[in-house]
Amino acid sequence: MINVDVWAQLYLCDKDRLRIRDFFTSRFKIKSRHVIKKMHISVYYSRRPMPGLKPITESVSVTLPSAETRFMVMAPGGENPRPELLASEKLVGFRVHKKSSALPVIFLYRERLLEFETEEVLGRRAPSTYKTSAFGARYYQPHMAILEPGSGVNQDLSVIGVPFREEMGDLTFDRFEIKIVQREGERPKWNPN
């Protein structure tokens, strides 16, 4: 059996990725091996071949003010503090605030994939929209993983979120990529690196 994964992602520029790494390693003493290397916002995901869709890589310039982010544990329900979701042992990142100035631009990139969701691709699923997904998590909210599990980050994510929003300024995403990955056998677990 062949599985197909379709990913559309906006990649953070190297300069800002290094600024984020330095922020966590110097200020919070998190080891650099726990900081994600290929930081990106997932724009779209599908578990089906999408006829007509081609892989692409293109240079872009998308600005996300760090003030318009909120840190979360990257797990179902991780938007709100939950004692059973240990931030120090889970993947941690941020979601893009619902009123972010970057959201309309992110949705334009997402829209490019939606036109390939034919009945053949969807089957009985409802098509994706800006805010819902036919595949993966039902509700779409742009997010970016930053810290690997085992980082030891404080359970209270405001400890990192407040200074992050105050100090990081604008974050620039400089590459948009659509990847089509064919794999035999079981679907692999997602790996941000």
Secondary structure, 3 states (H helix, E strand, C coil): CEEEEEEEEEEECHHHHHHHHHHHHHHCCCCHHHECCCCEEEEEEECCCCCCCCCEEEEEEEEEEHHHEEEEECCCCCCCCCCCCCHHHCCEEEEECCCCCCHHHHHHHHHHHHCCCCHHHHCCCCCCCCCECCCCCCECCCEEEEECCCCCCCCCCHHHHHHHHHHCCEEEEEEEEEEEEEEECCCCCCCCC
